[in-house]
Amino acid sequence: MKWEKVKLGDIATFSNGINFNKTAYAKGIKLIGVSNFGDRFYPDCSQLQEVKKDIVRLEDCLRNGDIVFVRSNGNKELVGRCMLVKNPTERVTYSGFCIRARLNDTDRYDPVYFTYYFKSKAFRRAVSGTAVGANIQNLSQARLSNHECRIPSIEVQHRIADILSVYDDLIENNQKQIKLLEEAAQRLYKEWFVDLRFPGHENTKIVDGVPEGWSKSTVGNICKLRKVVITPDKIESNTPYIGLEHMPRNDICLSTWGKSEEINSNKFIYLKKDVLFGKIRPYFHKVGFALNDGITSTDTMVMVADQNLWGLLLVTVSSDTFVDFSYQNCKEGAKMPRADWKQMEKYAIMIADQATQKLFEQEILVITNKISALAFQCRSLREARDRMLPKLMGGEVEV
């Protein structure tokens, strides 16, 4: 099989994203930022923030087949990550911390194939070699343009893309199911504990907004913070590490983690099913439950629910109203707002009567067990895809 050697600058054009200040955030045009990448293949447009239309030129909007990279970030692990834009149904742009790649001839160069190539460890190592700034990691257009790669014919590109896409299509499907389950959990919480339409509500007397047999309480009464600190010299190898960069926005399942070998500062210990809340800029809505035991950033609150109230804690602190409450009652730091537990623990909640609360906890447990199973499937699919990727890209496997 013959492979062609090409320089990326000869087959693609590159462009940095738009720069703006915080006043530009408003309903208008969807924006891809660094926090939207994770391990996604395609952007999730439902999770994108928006900026005003008048700051976005037509040439700043993304087209089908565009590939967007993380250009700059304080976390070097994120630099060089990429996503493929596929048939956008609305206008989408990208921030100045990103770079857009646009292939010149998609009849010769398959954007799906190249997205997988750009996700390979070999490419990431190649482009990150000199991608350093004084205090921040950077990837330049020049670095990308000068990169040389070997590529097969367009027919083989299509076949390789098809093979790898099977994994990502399954992952995407699982992620959609997870999102539906998360929405179901929040709907159940709102229906029972906010709208008070719980089973048997028709025959339950309500006095001063409290159903008979229920009680008023606060988040602090059903939850304590786990503040067990561990120093780098005590951390065992292969311990899962969840930093703020691993915590997705608006997603209650913490299925991504890094390596403890990279840690050089004190961390908090968390245990399976603890609820983690990212306290820096709480409006980022980084809240979820842990799938394992591990360590996390000291900028994360590790919440431990009282017995038999785990589901209530999870859906409460991951709700939009609680996250907004946390933001409105922040401590203003020197550079960024931080959630304040002394205020958060005062958040008013209700605890149902014993039978209703037990039923609610069972319902939430069924939902989160399904979410966990789908999340672990996604991890297995990613691992299988990542084992296959270098073999296909290196021509070791005939297709």
C-alpha positions in Angstrom: 0.0 0.0 0.0 1.5 3.3 -1.1 1.4 6.2 1.4 2.0 9.8 0.4 4.1 12.2 2.5 2.5 15.6 2.9 3.0 18.8 4.9 -0.2 19.9 6.6 0.4 23.5 5.5 0.1 22.3 1.9 -3.2 20.6 2.3 -5.0 22.7 4.9 -5.4 26.3 6.1 -5.3 27.3 9.8 -7.0 30.1 11.7 -7.1 31.2 15.3 -10.5 31.8 17.0 -12.1 35.0 18.1 -11.0 37.1 21.1 -13.6 38.8 23.3 -14.2 39.8 26.9 -16.9 38.5 29.3 -19.4 41.2 28.2 -19.7 39.3 24.9 -21.5 36.3 26.5 -25.1 36.5 25.5 -27.6 34.6 23.4 -26.4 34.6 19.8 -23.8 32.3 18.2 -22.6 29.0 19.8 -19.0 29.1 20.9 -16.5 26.2 21.1 -14.1 26.7 24.1 -11.4 24.7 25.7 -13.9 23.3 28.3 -16.0 21.7 25.6 -13.4 19.2 24.3 -12.8 16.4 26.8 -12.5 13.2 24.8 -15.3 14.1 22.4 -15.1 13.5 18.7 -17.8 15.9 17.8 -18.8 19.0 19.8 -22.0 18.8 21.8 -23.8 21.9 20.6 -26.4 21.7 23.4 -23.5 22.4 25.9 -21.9 25.3 24.2 -22.1 28.8 25.5 -23.1 31.7 23.2 -21.7 35.0 22.3 -23.2 38.1 20.7 -23.7 37.9 16.9 -22.1 41.3 16.3 -18.6 40.1 17.4 -18.5 37.1 15.0 -17.7 37.6 11.4 -18.9 35.2 8.7 -15.4 33.8 8.2 -15.2 33.0 12.0 -18.1 30.5 11.6 -17.3 26.8 11.3 -18.2 24.6 8.4 -18.9 20.9 8.0 -15.5 19.2 8.0 -13.6 21.8 10.0 -11.3 20.5 12.7 -10.9 22.6 15.9 -7.8 22.2 18.2 -7.1 23.5 21.7 -4.4 26.1 21.0 -3.6 27.4 24.5 -4.2 26.3 28.0 -2.5 26.2 31.4 -2.9 22.4 31.4 -0.6 21.0 28.8 -2.6 17.8 28.6 -5.4 19.7 26.9 -3.3 21.4 24.2 -3.7 19.7 20.8 -7.0 18.0 21.6 -9.4 18.3 18.7 -12.9 17.8 17.5 -14.6 17.5 14.1 -17.5 19.8 13.1 -20.2 17.7 11.4 -23.1 19.3 9.6 -23.7 22.2 12.0 -27.4 23.1 12.1 -26.7 26.6 13.5 -23.9 29.0 13.4 -20.9 27.9 15.5 -17.7 29.8 16.2 -14.6 29.1 18.3 -12.6 31.0 20.9 -9.2 32.5 20.6 -7.8 29.6 22.7 -8.5 27.3 19.7 -7.2 26.9 16.1 -9.4 25.8 13.2 -8.0 23.5 10.5 -9.8 23.4 7.1 -8.7 20.8 4.5 -8.4 22.3 1.1 -9.6 19.3 -0.9 -12.0 16.9 0.9 -12.1 14.7 -2.3 -8.5 13.8 -1.5 -8.3 14.2 2.2 -11.0 12.8 4.5 -11.7 15.1 7.6 -12.8 12.1 9.7 -9.5 10.3 8.9 -7.5 13.4 9.8 -9.4 14.0 13.0 -8.4 10.5 14.1 -4.8 11.1 12.9 -4.7 14.3 15.0 -5.9 12.3 18.0 -3.1 9.8 17.8 -0.4 9.9 20.4 2.3 10.2 17.8 0.8 13.4 16.4 0.2 14.8 19.9 3.8 14.2 20.8 5.1 15.7 17.6 3.1 19.0 17.9 3.6 19.4 21.6 7.4 19.1 21.5 8.0 22.9 21.4 4.5 24.0 22.3 5.5 26.0 25.4 5.1 29.5 26.6 6.3 31.2 29.7 3.4 30.2 31.9 1.0 28.6 29.5 1.1 25.8 26.9 0.6 26.9 23.3 0.1 25.3 19.9 0.8 27.6 16.9 -0.4 27.6 13.3 3.2 27.4 12.2 3.8 24.3 14.2 0.8 22.6 12.6 1.6 23.9 9.1 5.1 22.5 9.2 4.1 19.0 10.5 4.7 16.3 7.9 2.7 13.1 7.8 2.3 10.0 5.7 -1.2 9.3 4.4 -2.8 6.6 2.3 -5.2 6.9 -0.6 -8.6 8.5 -0.1 -10.2 5.0 -0.4 -8.0 3.7 2.5 -8.6 6.9 4.5 -12.4 6.3 4.2 -12.0 2.7 5.3 -9.8 3.6 8.3 -12.3 6.3 9.3 -15.2 3.9 9.0 -13.5 1.3 11.2 -12.7 3.8 14.0 -16.0 5.6 13.7 -17.8 2.5 14.8 -16.3 3.0 18.3 -17.1 6.7 18.4 -20.6 6.2 17.1 -21.2 3.8 20.0 -19.6 6.2 22.5 -21.8 9.0 21.1 -24.9 6.9 21.5 -24.0 6.0 25.0 -23.4 9.6 25.9 -26.8 10.6 24.5 -28.4 7.9 26.7 -26.5 9.1 29.7 -27.7 12.7 29.1 -31.3 11.4 28.9 -30.9 9.5 32.2 -29.4 12.6 33.9 -32.4 14.7 32.7 -34.8 12.0 34.0 -33.1 12.2 37.4 -33.5 16.0 37.5 -37.1 15.8 36.3 -37.9 13.3 39.1 -36.3 15.6 41.7 -38.2 18.6 40.4 -41.5 16.7 40.2 -41.3 15.2 43.7 -39.4 17.8 45.8 -40.1 21.1 44.0 -43.5 20.8 42.5 -44.5 18.3 45.3 -46.2 15.9 42.8 -44.8 12.8 44.6 -46.7 9.5 44.7 -49.8 9.9 46.9 -49.6 13.8 46.9 -53.3 13.9 46.1 -54.1 12.6 49.5 -51.4 14.3 51.5 -52.0 17.4 53.5 -49.6 20.3 52.9 -49.1 22.9 55.6 -46.9 26.0 54.9 -45.5 24.3 51.8 -44.5 21.1 53.7 -46.3 17.8 53.1 -47.4 15.9 56.1 -44.6 13.6 57.3 -41.9 15.6 55.5 -39.4 17.9 57.2 -37.5 21.0 56.3 -33.7 20.7 56.3 -30.6 22.1 54.6 -27.8 20.6 52.5 -25.4 20.9 55.4 -27.7 18.6 57.5 -27.6 15.7 55.0 -23.9 16.1 53.9 -20.5 16.6 55.3 -17.3 17.5 53.4 -14.5 14.9 53.2 -11.3 16.8 53.8 -8.7 14.0 54.0 -5.4 15.4 52.6 -2.8 13.2 51.0 0.7 14.4 50.1 2.4 13.4 46.8 4.9 11.0 48.5 2.0 9.0 49.9 0.0 8.7 46.6 0.3 5.2 45.1 0.9 4.8 41.4 -2.1 4.2 39.2 -4.4 6.0 41.6 -7.2 7.8 39.6 -6.9 11.6 39.8 -9.8 13.8 39.0 -8.8 17.4 38.5 -11.1 20.2 37.5 -10.0 19.7 33.9 -11.4 16.1 34.1 -14.8 17.2 35.4 -17.3 17.8 32.5 -19.9 20.6 32.7 -23.5 19.7 33.3 -22.7 16.0 33.7 -23.3 14.1 36.9 -21.0 11.1 36.0 -17.3 11.6 36.6 -16.0 9.0 34.1 -12.7 10.7 33.2 -9.6 10.8 35.3 -5.9 11.3 34.9 -2.7 9.7 36.3 -1.5 10.1 39.9 2.1 9.9 38.6 1.7 13.5 37.4 0.8 14.9 40.8 3.2 17.1 42.7 1.0 18.8 45.3 -1.4 17.9 48.1 -4.8 16.4 47.1 -8.0 15.4 48.7 -9.0 11.7 48.9 -12.4 10.7 47.6 -14.3 7.4 47.7 -16.6 5.7 45.3 -20.0 7.5 45.1 -18.7 10.7 46.8 -20.2 13.8 45.1 -17.5 16.2 43.8 -18.2 19.9 43.3 -15.7 22.1 41.5 -15.6 25.3 43.6 -13.7 27.5 41.2 -16.1 29.5 39.1 -19.1 27.3 40.2 -21.1 28.5 37.2 -19.1 26.1 35.2 -21.4 23.5 36.8 -18.8 20.8 37.4 -20.7 18.4 39.8 -20.9 14.7 39.7 -20.5 11.4 41.5 -17.3 9.3 41.5 -17.1 5.8 39.9 -14.1 4.8 41.9 -11.8 5.6 44.8 -9.1 8.2 44.1 -7.7 11.7 44.7 -8.9 15.1 43.6 -7.9 18.7 43.5 -8.2 20.7 46.7 -10.2 23.1 44.6 -13.0 20.4 44.7 -15.5 19.9 47.5 -15.8 16.2 48.3 -19.4 15.7 49.6 -20.4 12.7 51.6 -24.1 12.1 52.0 -25.8 10.9 55.2 -27.0 7.3 55.0 -30.0 6.7 52.7 -29.9 10.3 51.3 -27.3 10.0 48.6 -29.7 10.4 45.7 -31.3 13.5 47.2 -27.9 15.1 47.8 -26.7 14.2 44.2 -29.7 15.7 42.4 -29.9 18.7 44.7 -26.3 19.9 44.4 -26.2 19.1 40.6 -29.4 21.1 40.0 -29.3 24.5 38.2 -30.9 26.2 41.1 -28.2 25.0 43.6 -25.3 25.8 41.3 -26.7 29.3 40.7 -27.2 29.7 44.5 -23.5 28.7 45.0 -22.4 31.2 42.4 -24.5 34.0 43.9 -23.0 33.4 47.3 -19.4 33.0 46.2 -16.2 34.3 47.8 -14.6 36.7 45.4 -11.0 35.5 44.9 -8.2 37.6 43.6 -8.7 36.2 40.1 -11.9 34.1 40.2 -15.0 33.4 42.3 -14.9 30.4 44.6 -17.9 28.6 46.1 -18.3 29.1 49.8 -19.4 26.0 51.8 -20.5 28.1 54.7 -23.2 29.5 52.4 -23.9 26.4 50.4 -24.7 24.3 53.4 -27.5 26.7 54.3 -29.4 25.8 51.1 -32.9 24.9 52.0 -34.2 21.4 51.1 -37.0 19.1 52.2 -36.7 15.4 53.2 -39.7 13.2 52.4 -41.4 10.8 54.7 -39.6 7.6 55.1 -41.5 5.6 52.5 -41.4 8.3 49.9 -37.7 9.0 50.5 -36.8 5.4 50.2 -38.7 5.1 46.9 -37.0 8.2 45.6 -33.6 6.9 46.5 -34.3 3.6 44.8 -35.4 5.4 41.6 -32.2 7.5 41.6 -30.0 4.5 42.3 -31.5 2.6 39.3 -30.8 5.6 37.1 -27.2 6.2 38.3 -26.4 2.5 38.0 -27.4 2.6 34.3 -25.3 5.8 33.9 -22.3 4.1 35.5 -22.6 1.0 33.3 -22.8 3.2 30.1 -19.9 5.3 31.3 -17.7 2.2 31.8 -18.7 0.9 28.3 -17.5 4.2 26.9 -14.2 3.8 28.6 -13.8 0.3 27.3 -14.7 1.5 23.7 -12.2 4.3 24.0 -9.4 2.0 25.1 -10.2 -0.5 22.2 -10.3 2.4 19.7 -7.0 3.8 21.1 -5.3 0.4 20.7 -6.5 0.2 17.1 -5.7 3.8 16.2 -1.8 3.7 15.9 -1.9 0.3 14.1 -4.2 1.7 11.4 -2.4 5.1 11.2 0.9 3.4 10.9 -0.2 1.0 8.2 0.4 -2.1 10.4 -3.1 -3.3 9.8 -4.3 -3.8 6.2 -7.8 -2.4 5.5 
